C-alpha cells in the first residue's frame, strides 16, 4: 500500500527542481521583432532611476506574482507593462529551459513575436531608458567572450559549526561562475541576460 501511494505521488506533476516552490521566480521574454523585413531581438536599457540594476541591458520580464496563472502569464504581463504593447499581440514561439541561478532563484525564459511599431513610442519611460534591436543574423556570426567570477561561501554568524565535522575549519568549496559578454555597437550585453541569450542562440545554431 505504501509503495503504491508513493508511486502515485512521484508520478504526479512535480516542481522542476528541489526548492522551486520557495525560490524567487521570475519570467522573461525574448522579443522577436521585424525591422526592415529582418528578424531582430529587442532589448531594454533599464531606466537610470531604477533602484535595482539601473542602466543594465535586459529582456522584458520580472517577478512571477501570486496572481499570475503561469510563468508565461507573468512574462506577458511584465512585457506589456514595460513596453506598452497590447498583450493580445504578444505571440508565443516557444519556451526555453529554466535558468536556475541557485536553489533560491530561477528564471523562466520565453520567446515571442511583438509588433515593433507598437514599442517605439509606447515603452514605459519610468522603467525603460531606451530600447534597441540586434539582428538575429549578427548573433549567429558573433562569438561572445567569457570571464570567470569566483563565488565565496560565507556562513552566517550563528552557523552551528559545532554540528559539522571540522567545525569552523570546514573547507567550503569556492565555485566559479561564467559571465558571458556580447558587444554590439555601444552596448554590452552581459549577466543573466547574456546567459539566456547565449542559450537561445545556441538553439538556433
Buried (B, 14 or more C-beta within 10 A) or exposed (E): EEEEEEEEEEEEEEEEEEEBEEBEBBBBBBBBBBEEEEEBBBBBBBBEEBEEEEEBBBBBBBEBEEEBEEBBBBBBBBBBBBBBBEEEEBEEEEBBEBBBBEEEBBBBBBBBBBBBEBBEEEBBEEBBBEBBBBBBEBBEEEEBEEEEEEEEEEEEEEEEEEEEEEEEEEEEEEEEEEBBBBEBEEEEBBBBBBBBBBBBBEEEE
